[in-house]
Amino acid sequence: MALSTSCTAASSLVLMKFLSIFIFLLLLLLPSSSTASHAKGSSAIPQSDVDLLEFPLNLEYLEAEFFLWGSLGRGLDTVAPELTGHGPSPIGAKIANLDHLVRDIVAQFAFQEVGHLRAIKKTVPGFPRPLLNLSRESFATVINDAFGQTLKPPFDPYANEINYLIASYIIPYVGLTGYVGANPKLQSPTAKRLVAGLLGVESGQDAVIRTLLYERKLVKVNPYGITVAEFTNRISSLRNKLGHGGLKDEGLVVTPIEGAEKRIKGNVLAGDQFSLSFGRTPEEILRVVYGSGNENKTGGFYPKGADGRIAKSYLIKQKFYLLEQYSA
């Protein structure tokens, strides 16, 4: 009887392993939320381009909700519910304590992000809004990780305009580097045009955020007594560490050897040795926004993970790995 039970259990594990391999290969080889070639007008977009255009939706949802809530006190569920795909509402998002100028700028960013969502979803099928964690605790964790210690009181991105700008520094730049990284991989003119347009505005947003912070670079963030410049440098260092992709991030003040033409410390715009924008792969971006340094381990701003074929492929690989370990 014991032998029979053991054999049955072993057979079940073998069957589970076989099914996992089959499902894993099926999901990788077959389109999920989109067809192999998605046509808009006279242009056919290959599946690889569809995947690369859908992946940034994760960041665009994040930026749209953060900027909408920060400036207006309401999100996509109110402003553009048709774009949510009935995905869950974000966790912890709220209106920020901003002065008139910063609130006006952030509101402009917010509606720009709504436009980005429309543009992407008009071009490719897309997916519903993933669960986003925009709570104070989520941002505080990022800041604590950046400084390697727990700041007291916990950092609150919604407390004032400086905190909100620092929190804004955390998010859009990651999406910008993603567009730079995706650009050379795109095949269709439609996809290239869209990414060029998205990259232009995302770069502009990042420039405005960095400029507003650069103007305040020597201001000490209350109650920590740490300058704005140090906050940006620490956040950039953390993103480099999490991304495992080398130097692809720089704060507002660098050593002259790291500045433009190796001649200046001010770094209002981040760039490589030729002052060209850094690019990141989807894997690197997931490592950063999950806050785990691992594209297979969800968390951070995405408690249940990002969506789309690219992001899901890493989660499937992780589940397959864990099942293999269990079956061994």
C-alpha positions in Angstrom: 0.0 0.0 0.0 2.8 2.4 0.9 4.6 1.5 -2.3 1.5 2.2 -4.3 1.0 5.6 -2.7 4.6 6.5 -3.3 4.4 5.5 -7.0 1.2 7.5 -7.4 2.8 10.6 -5.8 5.9 10.2 -8.0 3.7 9.8 -11.1 1.8 13.0 -10.2 5.0 15.0 -9.8 6.3 13.8 -13.2 2.9 14.7 -14.7 3.0 18.1 -13.1 6.5 18.7 -14.3 5.6 17.7 -17.9 2.5 19.9 -17.9 4.6 22.9 -16.6 7.1 22.5 -19.4 4.3 22.2 -21.9 2.5 25.3 -20.6 5.8 27.3 -20.3 6.7 26.5 -24.0 3.2 27.2 -25.2 3.0 30.6 -23.5 6.4 31.6 -24.9 5.7 30.4 -28.4 2.1 31.5 -28.8 0.8 35.1 -28.6 -1.2 35.8 -25.5 -3.1 39.1 -25.5 -2.2 39.9 -29.1 -1.9 38.3 -32.5 1.4 37.5 -34.2 1.0 40.5 -36.4 -1.1 43.5 -35.3 -2.3 45.7 -38.2 -3.2 49.3 -37.9 -4.1 50.9 -41.2 -1.6 49.8 -43.8 1.2 48.9 -41.3 1.7 45.5 -39.9 3.5 45.3 -36.6 5.5 42.1 -35.9 4.9 40.3 -32.6 8.3 41.3 -31.3 7.4 45.0 -31.8 4.0 44.4 -30.1 5.7 43.0 -27.1 8.2 45.9 -26.9 5.3 48.4 -27.2 3.2 46.7 -24.6 5.9 46.4 -22.0 6.1 50.2 -21.4 2.4 50.3 -20.5 3.5 49.1 -17.1 5.5 52.3 -16.5 2.9 54.5 -18.2 0.2 53.2 -15.9 2.4 53.9 -12.9 3.3 57.4 -14.0 -0.3 58.3 -15.0 -1.7 57.2 -11.6 1.1 58.9 -9.6 0.9 62.2 -11.4 -2.9 62.2 -11.5 -3.3 61.5 -7.8 -0.5 63.8 -6.8 -1.9 66.8 -8.7 -5.6 66.2 -8.8 -6.4 63.7 -6.0 -8.0 61.3 -8.4 -6.8 58.7 -10.9 -7.6 56.9 -14.1 -10.8 55.4 -12.6 -12.2 58.9 -12.7 -10.3 60.7 -15.4 -10.1 57.9 -18.1 -11.8 54.7 -16.8 -11.9 53.2 -20.3 -8.1 52.9 -20.2 -7.9 50.8 -17.0 -9.2 47.6 -18.6 -10.9 47.1 -15.2 -7.6 46.5 -13.6 -7.3 47.1 -9.8 -7.1 50.6 -8.4 -3.7 51.6 -7.1 -2.7 51.2 -3.4 -2.1 54.3 -1.3 -2.1 57.0 -4.0 -3.2 60.4 -2.7 -3.1 64.1 -3.5 0.3 65.8 -2.6 0.9 69.0 -0.8 2.2 71.1 -3.7 2.5 74.8 -4.5 0.7 76.2 -7.5 3.6 75.9 -10.0 4.6 72.3 -9.2 0.9 71.2 -9.1 0.3 72.8 -12.5 3.4 71.1 -14.0 2.5 67.7 -12.5 -1.1 68.0 -13.8 0.3 68.5 -17.3 2.5 65.4 -16.9 -0.6 63.5 -15.7 -2.6 64.2 -18.8 0.4 63.6 -21.0 0.6 60.1 -19.5 -3.1 59.6 -20.2 -2.3 60.4 -23.8 0.6 58.0 -23.8 -1.7 55.2 -22.7 -4.2 56.0 -25.4 -1.5 56.1 -28.1 0.0 52.7 -27.1 -3.4 51.0 -26.7 -4.5 52.5 -30.1 -1.5 50.8 -31.7 -1.3 47.4 -29.8 -3.9 45.5 -27.8 -2.3 46.2 -24.4 -3.5 44.8 -21.1 -5.4 46.0 -18.0 -3.8 48.2 -15.4 -1.7 46.0 -13.1 -1.9 46.4 -9.3 0.3 49.4 -8.4 1.6 50.2 -4.9 1.9 54.0 -4.7 1.7 54.2 -0.9 4.0 56.2 1.3 5.5 52.9 2.6 6.4 51.9 -0.9 8.4 55.1 -1.6 9.9 55.0 1.9 11.2 51.5 1.2 13.0 52.8 -1.9 14.5 55.7 0.0 15.6 53.5 2.8 17.2 51.1 0.4 19.0 54.0 -1.3 20.5 55.2 1.9 21.1 51.8 3.4 19.3 52.7 6.6 15.8 53.4 7.9 15.1 57.1 7.8 13.0 58.4 10.6 10.3 59.6 10.2 9.6 57.5 7.1 9.9 59.4 3.8 6.5 60.6 2.7 6.3 61.5 -1.1 3.1 63.4 -0.6 4.1 65.6 2.3 5.5 68.6 0.3 6.7 69.6 -3.1 10.4 68.7 -2.5 9.5 65.2 -1.4 7.1 64.8 -4.3 9.7 65.9 -6.8 12.2 63.5 -5.3 9.6 60.7 -5.6 9.0 61.8 -9.2 12.7 61.5 -9.8 12.3 57.8 -8.9 9.8 56.9 -11.6 9.8 58.6 -15.1 13.5 58.2 -15.8 13.2 54.4 -15.7 10.6 54.5 -18.5 12.8 56.9 -20.5 15.7 54.5 -20.4 13.4 51.7 -21.4 12.4 53.5 -24.6 16.0 54.2 -25.4 16.8 50.5 -25.0 13.8 49.3 -27.0 14.4 51.7 -30.0 17.1 49.8 -31.8 15.2 46.5 -31.5 12.1 47.8 -33.2 11.4 46.7 -36.8 8.2 48.5 -38.0 8.0 52.2 -38.9 4.8 52.5 -36.9 6.5 51.2 -33.7 9.5 53.4 -34.3 7.4 56.5 -34.7 5.4 55.8 -31.6 8.5 55.2 -29.4 10.2 58.3 -30.8 7.1 60.4 -29.8 6.9 58.8 -26.4 10.6 59.2 -25.7 10.5 62.9 -26.7 7.9 63.7 -24.0 9.2 61.4 -21.4 12.6 63.0 -21.8 11.1 66.4 -21.5 9.3 65.4 -18.2 12.6 64.0 -16.8 14.4 67.3 -17.8 11.8 69.4 -16.0 11.9 67.2 -12.9 15.7 67.3 -12.8 15.7 71.1 -13.4 13.3 71.8 -10.6 15.4 69.6 -8.3 18.7 71.0 -9.5 17.4 74.5 -8.6 17.0 73.1 -5.1 20.1 70.8 -5.1 21.6 72.3 -1.9 18.3 72.5 0.0 18.2 70.1 2.9 15.2 67.8 3.0 13.4 68.1 6.3 13.8 66.6 8.8 16.7 64.5 7.6 19.3 67.3 7.0 20.3 65.6 3.7 20.5 67.7 0.5 18.3 67.2 -2.5 21.4 66.4 -4.6 22.4 63.6 -2.2 18.9 62.1 -2.5 19.2 62.0 -6.3 22.7 60.5 -6.2 21.6 57.8 -3.8 18.5 56.9 -5.8 20.6 56.7 -9.0 23.2 54.5 -7.3 20.4 52.2 -6.1 18.9 51.9 -9.6 22.4 51.1 -11.0 22.8 48.4 -8.3 19.4 46.9 -8.8 19.6 46.9 -12.6 22.8 44.9 -12.8 23.6 46.7 -16.0 26.5 48.9 -15.1 26.3 52.7 -15.0 23.0 53.8 -16.5 22.0 56.4 -14.0 23.5 59.6 -12.5 22.4 62.1 -9.9 22.3 65.9 -10.2 25.9 66.5 -9.1 28.8 64.3 -10.2 32.6 64.6 -10.2 33.9 66.7 -13.1 35.4 63.5 -14.7 31.8 62.1 -14.8 30.2 65.3 -16.2 29.7 66.4 -19.8 33.0 66.3 -21.7 34.6 65.6 -18.3 34.5 69.3 -17.5 31.6 70.0 -15.2 30.0 68.8 -12.0 26.4 70.0 -12.7 24.4 67.1 -14.2 20.9 68.5 -14.9 20.6 65.8 -17.7 22.0 62.3 -17.3 24.0 60.9 -20.2 27.0 58.7 -21.1 30.5 59.9 -22.1 29.0 61.4 -25.2 26.0 62.9 -23.4 23.7 60.3 -25.0 20.8 58.9 -23.0 21.3 55.6 -21.3 19.2 52.6 -22.3 17.9 49.8 -20.2 16.5 46.3 -21.2 13.1 45.1 -19.9 14.9 42.8 -17.5 16.8 45.7 -16.0 13.7 47.8 -15.7 11.8 45.0 -13.9 14.8 44.6 -11.5 14.5 48.3 -10.6 10.7 48.7 -10.3 10.3 45.5 -8.4 13.0 46.7 -6.0 14.3 43.2 -5.8 17.2 43.3 -8.3 15.6 40.3 -9.9 13.2 40.3 -12.9 11.6 37.1 -11.5 10.8 38.5 -8.1 7.9 40.8 -7.8 7.4 43.6 -5.3 8.1 47.3 -5.0 5.6 49.3 -7.1 4.2 46.0 -8.6 3.1 43.7 -5.8 1.8 41.1 -8.2 4.2 41.8 -11.0 4.1 43.7 -14.3 1.9 42.5 -17.2 2.5 41.8 -20.9 4.3 38.8 -22.6 7.8 40.0 -21.7 7.2 40.6 -18.0 5.0 37.4 -17.7 7.7 35.3 -19.3 10.0 35.9 -16.4 7.3 35.1 -13.8 6.5 31.9 -15.7 10.2 30.9 -15.7 10.4 31.5 -11.9 7.3 29.4 -11.3 8.8 26.7 -13.5 12.1 26.8 -11.6 10.3 26.6 -8.2 8.2 23.6 -9.4 11.4 21.9 -10.7 13.0 22.4 -7.3 9.9 21.0 -5.6 9.8 18.0 -7.9 13.5 17.2 -7.5 
